[in-house]
Amino acid sequence: MIQGQRSMPILPANDLAATIEFFTGGLGFRLAGILKNDDGKDNFAIVQLDHITVGLQQSDRAGTGKEWAAYFYLADILAFVDQIQGNGVRILRGPEDTFYHCKEIDIVDPTGNLICFAQDKRPVLDGPGL
């Protein structure tokens, strides 16, 4: 039996509204839902891009912008680059081919989370990048 079905990395968001806008308006994710604290303030959001799901948690913790907080595989990285650049998203690195057969870009969200988007250039049965 295969157990793994989905994953949802949770990224901190210093300004939840700005981070939601970055993911939806900049990266093309759709807002799937927002959860509120007991006081009625938004504190958690779920955004999705096809089969990629990301949780955004209101937090005082900032990303470092130095280590990847998340790594997402896409079908067509160059089309994604065109899309997000058209939305004003700054790409820090890439598109760059790697020795592990992926083409990658790095972006940073408003909280400083470094996020990599990649296309597997040589898919194998064991999974992307392997």
BAFI-3210 file (N, C-alpha, C; in Angstrom, 3 decimals, decimal comma, padded with zeros to 6 digits):
// residues 130
n [1|2|3|4|5|6|7|8|9|10|11|12|13|14|15|16|17|18|19|20|21|22|23|24|25|26|27|28|29|30|31|32|33|34|35|36|37|38|39|40|41|42|43|44|45|46|47|48|49|50|51|52|53|54|55|56|57|58|59|60|61|62|63|64|65|66|67|68|69|70|71|72|73|74|75|76|77|78|79|80|81|82|83|84|85|86|87|88|89|90|91|92|93|94|95|96|97|98|99|100|101|102|103|104|105|106|107|108|109|110|111|112|113|114|115|116|117|118|119|120|121|122|123|124|125|126|127|128|129|130]
n.u [000,840|000,581|001,413|002,003|000,364|-000,117|001,458|001,991|003,826|004,480|004,780|006,222|004,619|005,073|003,441|000,457|-001,575|-000,123|001,572|-000,209|-001,174|001,199|001,637|-000,756|-001,319|001,258|002,622|000,684|-000,841|-003,892|-006,192|-007,172|-008,311|-008,898|-008,048|-009,073|-008,002|-009,155|-009,868|-010,803|-009,030|-007,216|-005,093|-003,975|-003,462|-004,321|-002,892|-002,933|-001,421|-002,292|-001,384|000,194|000,304|000,351|000,794|000,303|001,391|000,611|003,189|005,922|008,396|011,001|012,067|015,341|016,287|018,415|018,616|016,794|013,352|011,300|010,729|009,606|008,253|007,657|005,846|006,648|009,097|010,086|007,830|006,571|008,409|008,125|005,471|005,515|007,398|006,071|004,187|005,622|007,353|010,458|013,230|015,702|017,710|018,538|016,667|018,389|020,424|021,030|023,401|022,003|020,010|017,844|016,076|016,183|014,710|015,095|013,194|012,170|009,858|007,589|008,201|010,751|011,279|013,086|012,411|012,400|011,641|011,312|012,042|012,024|014,379|015,046|013,158|012,705|011,727|011,996|011,534|011,524|014,599|016,277]
n.v [-001,177|002,214|004,913|007,722|010,602|013,394|016,571|019,411|021,996|024,320|027,694|030,489|033,669|036,986|039,129|038,283|038,900|040,219|038,169|036,223|037,630|037,775|035,054|034,449|036,605|037,070|034,562|032,901|031,048|029,761|030,949|028,822|028,779|030,492|030,631|031,707|033,299|032,975|035,551|036,531|037,398|036,895|034,067|031,918|030,548|028,703|027,974|027,052|025,557|023,876|020,656|021,383|022,331|024,827|025,937|028,953|030,595|032,990|034,743|035,787|035,057|035,353|034,438|033,419|033,813|032,489|029,670|027,029|027,112|025,747|023,465|023,086|021,125|021,641|021,399|022,896|024,936|027,204|028,425|029,101|030,934|033,032|033,712|034,533|036,590|038,373|039,119|040,662|039,444|038,998|037,146|035,440|033,615|031,798|030,856|027,855|025,120|022,078|019,737|017,548|017,186|018,981|021,963|025,047|027,768|030,416|032,191|034,793|035,160|037,644|037,423|036,525|033,909|031,571|030,118|027,413|026,674|024,101|022,173|018,838|017,451|014,961|012,671|009,908|006,644|006,591|009,145|012,789|014,490|012,479]
n.w [000,000|-000,852|001,082|001,173|000,103|-000,261|000,371|002,516|002,899|005,520|005,633|007,306|007,725|007,873|007,247|006,607|004,717|002,670|001,908|000,990|-001,236|-002,736|-003,357|-004,740|-006,611|-007,638|-008,057|-009,092|-007,672|-006,223|-003,822|-001,354|001,135|004,285|007,668|010,932|014,004|017,457|018,063|015,702|013,771|010,736|010,510|009,219|006,034|003,108|000,071|-003,398|-006,247|-008,803|-008,075|-005,969|-002,663|-000,207|003,083|004,798|007,542|009,921|011,470|013,576|012,906|010,621|007,316|006,211|003,696|002,696|002,902|001,371|001,923|000,846|-001,877|-005,076|-007,696|-011,134|-014,262|-016,516|-016,375|-017,718|-018,844|-016,476|-015,451|-017,332|-016,771|-013,986|-014,015|-015,641|-013,823|-012,146|-010,317|-008,798|-009,812|-008,163|-008,794|-011,679|-014,664|-014,101|-014,959|-013,249|-011,792|-011,006|-012,787|-012,947|-013,792|-012,355|-010,459|-008,098|-005,738|-003,456|-000,884|000,622|003,365|003,469|002,923|001,155|-001,863|-004,065|-007,393|-009,726|-012,680|-013,514|-015,499|-016,352|-015,789|-013,577|-012,363|-009,564|-008,720|-009,001|-009,652|-008,750]
ca.u [000,000|001,295|000,863|002,128|-000,611|000,068|002,184|001,700|004,772|003,926|005,747|005,839|004,228|005,046|002,248|-000,284|-002,268|000,873|002,084|-001,273|-001,168|002,397|001,414|-001,864|-001,117|002,592|003,029|-000,404|-001,569|-005,246|-006,476|-008,098|-009,027|-008,263|-008,518|-008,953|-007,805|-010,370|-010,227|-011,324|-007,984|-006,657|-003,796|-003,477|-004,076|-003,887|-002,863|-002,655|-001,100|-002,549|-001,222|001,068|-000,433|001,236|000,174|000,950|001,060|001,010|004,320|006,947|009,656|011,298|012,978|016,701|016,599|019,678|018,375|015,468|012,251|010,456|011,187|008,422|008,456|006,691|005,924|007,315|009,695|010,245|006,509|006,352|009,262|007,448|004,261|005,762|008,068|004,995|003,481|006,536|008,125|011,902|013,898|017,045|018,647|018,011|016,673|019,727|020,495|021,815|024,028|021,020|019,061|016,696|016,225|015,648|014,748|014,880|012,511|011,982|008,534|007,684|008,730|012,155|011,406|013,684|011,626|012,896|010,745|012,192|011,515|012,862|014,751|015,259|012,345|012,927|010,678|012,159|011,076|012,283|015,893|017,045]
ca.v [000,000|003,481|005,777|009,144|011,088|014,823|017,260|020,829|022,726|025,487|028,774|031,629|034,873|038,160|039,878|037,218|039,426|040,470|036,873|035,649|038,359|037,359|033,712|034,418|037,577|036,973|033,217|032,204|030,114|030,195|030,904|027,729|029,053|031,259|030,319|032,859|033,103|033,169|036,976|036,859|037,823|035,849|033,591|030,786|030,460|027,609|028,348|025,891|025,646|022,509|019,679|021,944|022,999|025,500|026,622|030,206|030,802|034,285|034,460|036,826|034,486|035,700|033,555|033,961|034,068|031,806|028,235|026,765|026,798|024,801|023,113|022,622|020,666|022,118|020,740|023,750|026,028|028,415|029,059|029,674|032,126|034,080|034,094|035,284|037,847|039,239|039,582|041,497|038,688|039,012|035,847|035,615|032,720|030,927|029,399|027,266|023,664|021,524|018,439|016,505|017,131|019,860|023,374|025,671|029,190|030,764|033,442|035,040|035,726|038,859|037,131|036,135|032,471|031,239|029,035|026,954|026,004|023,345|021,192|017,646|017,306|013,544|011,933|008,478|006,040|006,869|010,503|013,894|014,866|011,342]
ca.w [000,000|-000,880|002,119|000,884|-000,864|-000,480|001,428|002,604|003,729|006,196|005,616|008,129|006,995|008,758|006,841|005,935|003,532|001,622|001,456|000,165|-002,510|-003,470|-003,896|-005,699|-007,677|-008,227|-008,463|-009,780|-006,821|-005,885|-002,391|-001,067|002,373|005,355|009,025|011,821|015,443|018,250|018,036|014,386|012,846|009,874|011,001|008,435|004,708|002,244|-001,344|-004,232|-007,668|-009,252|-006,996|-004,928|-001,595|000,746|004,201|005,181|008,953|010,484|012,354|013,734|012,415|009,227|006,601|006,085|002,301|002,378|002,737|000,844|002,826|000,113|-003,230|-005,795|-009,074|-012,109|-015,563|-017,498|-015,604|-018,528|-018,909|-015,140|-015,386|-018,107|-016,038|-012,756|-014,351|-016,111|-012,627|-011,372|-009,327|-009,037|-009,718|-007,605|-009,477|-012,708|-014,711|-014,065|-015,005|-012,152|-012,049|-010,688|-013,904|-012,790|-014,147|-011,160|-010,151|-006,694|-005,448|-002,029|-000,610|001,443|004,695|003,341|002,655|-000,137|-002,455|-005,348|-008,323|-010,613|-013,630|-013,622|-016,914|-016,646|-014,822|-013,369|-011,554|-008,137|-008,435|-009,581|-009,116|-008,229]
c.u [000,890|000,636|000,893|001,156|-000,387|000,975|001,780|002,753|004,083|005,025|005,290|005,528|004,146|003,826|001,433|-000,967|-001,291|001,414|001,049|-001,272|000,036|002,170|000,317|-001,612|000,208|002,919|001,912|-001,089|-002,997|-005,425|-007,527|-008,876|-008,196|-008,894|-008,234|-008,642|-009,147|-010,827|-010,711|-010,296|-007,483|-005,312|-003,218|-004,211|-003,522|-004,002|-002,462|-002,324|-001,176|-002,390|-000,282|000,194|000,562|000,377|000,988|000,473|001,546|002,070|005,219|008,292|009,834|012,199|014,337|017,021|017,862|019,519|016,969|014,482|011,324|011,013|010,003|008,784|007,304|006,874|006,743|007,853|009,796|008,915|006,191|007,165|008,591|006,239|004,594|006,509|007,048|004,173|004,390|007,344|009,596|012,470|015,324|018,098|017,889|017,229|018,090|019,628|021,420|022,420|023,068|019,808|017,758|017,055|015,480|015,643|014,554|014,169|012,438|010,616|008,676|008,253|010,212|012,358|011,967|012,975|012,201|011,758|011,626|011,396|012,506|013,127|014,999|014,479|012,713|011,837|010,769|011,731|012,002|013,622|016,744|017,766]
c.v [001,247|004,417|007,257|009,587|012,548|015,369|018,728|021,475|023,957|026,542|029,894|032,829|036,039|039,027|038,913|037,732|039,659|039,161|036,151|036,317|037,967|035,992|033,700|035,361|037,448|035,613|032,412|031,117|030,631|030,060|029,833|027,973|029,839|030,840|031,519|032,416|033,259|034,619|037,443|037,322|036,638|035,403|032,439|030,777|029,242|028,100|027,121|026,303|024,219|021,546|020,153|022,699|023,564|026,133|027,866|030,563|032,171|034,030|035,686|036,346|034,830|034,632|034,221|034,358|033,360|030,309|028,049|026,447|025,772|024,629|022,489|022,249|021,141|021,368|021,551|024,994|027,309|029,150|029,734|030,952|033,276|034,618|034,975|036,584|038,852|039,808|040,403|040,779|038,679|037,608|036,085|034,812|031,935|031,664|028,857|025,754|023,173|020,182|017,295|016,577|017,882|021,245|024,144|027,194|029,343|032,104|033,580|035,682|036,944|038,643|036,763|034,643|032,274|030,000|028,706|026,299|025,340|022,472|020,054|017,399|015,863|012,700|010,444|007,945|006,387|008,281|011,551|014,113|013,708|010,635]
c.w [000,000|000,124|001,748|-000,193|-001,227|000,607|001,396|003,495|004,319|006,257|006,544|007,250|007,977|008,494|005,984|004,660|002,382|001,059|000,608|-001,202|-003,360|-004,121|-004,953|-006,875|-008,391|-008,818|-009,136|-008,981|-006,658|-004,383|-002,140|000,221|003,362|006,671|009,920|013,248|016,151|018,247|016,664|013,373|012,025|010,430|010,181|007,100|003,986|000,808|-002,152|-005,660|-008,192|-008,071|-005,889|-003,936|-000,600|001,829|004,525|006,578|009,398|011,549|012,457|013,205|010,946|008,608|006,458|004,656|001,850|002,157|002,207|001,962|002,186|-001,297|-003,945|-007,223|-009,953|-013,423|-016,562|-016,801|-016,426|-018,701|-017,579|-014,977|-016,129|-017,341|-014,840|-013,023|-014,887|-014,968|-011,716|-010,313|-009,741|-008,839|-009,252|-008,353|-010,527|-013,777|-014,887|-014,086|-013,905|-012,561|-011,768|-011,620|-013,669|-013,318|-013,069|-011,241|-008,643|-006,629|-003,929|-001,839|000,318|002,844|004,652|003,169|001,251|-000,672|-003,817|-006,115|-009,367|-011,565|-013,694|-015,104|-017,314|-015,641|-014,782|-012,450|-010,072|-007,764|-009,005|-008,880|-008,617|-009,358]
res [m|i|q|g|q|r|s|m|p|i|l|p|a|n|d|l|a|a|t|i|e|f|f|t|g|g|l|g|f|r|l|a|g|i|l|k|n|d|d|g|k|d|n|f|a|i|v|q|l|d|h|i|t|v|g|l|q|q|s|d|r|a|g|t|g|k|e|w|a|a|y|f|y|l|a|d|i|l|a|f|v|d|q|i|q|g|n|g|v|r|i|l|r|g|p|e|d|t|f|y|h|c|k|e|i|d|i|v|d|p|t|g|n|l|i|c|f|a|q|d|k|r|p|v|l|d|g|p|g|l]
***
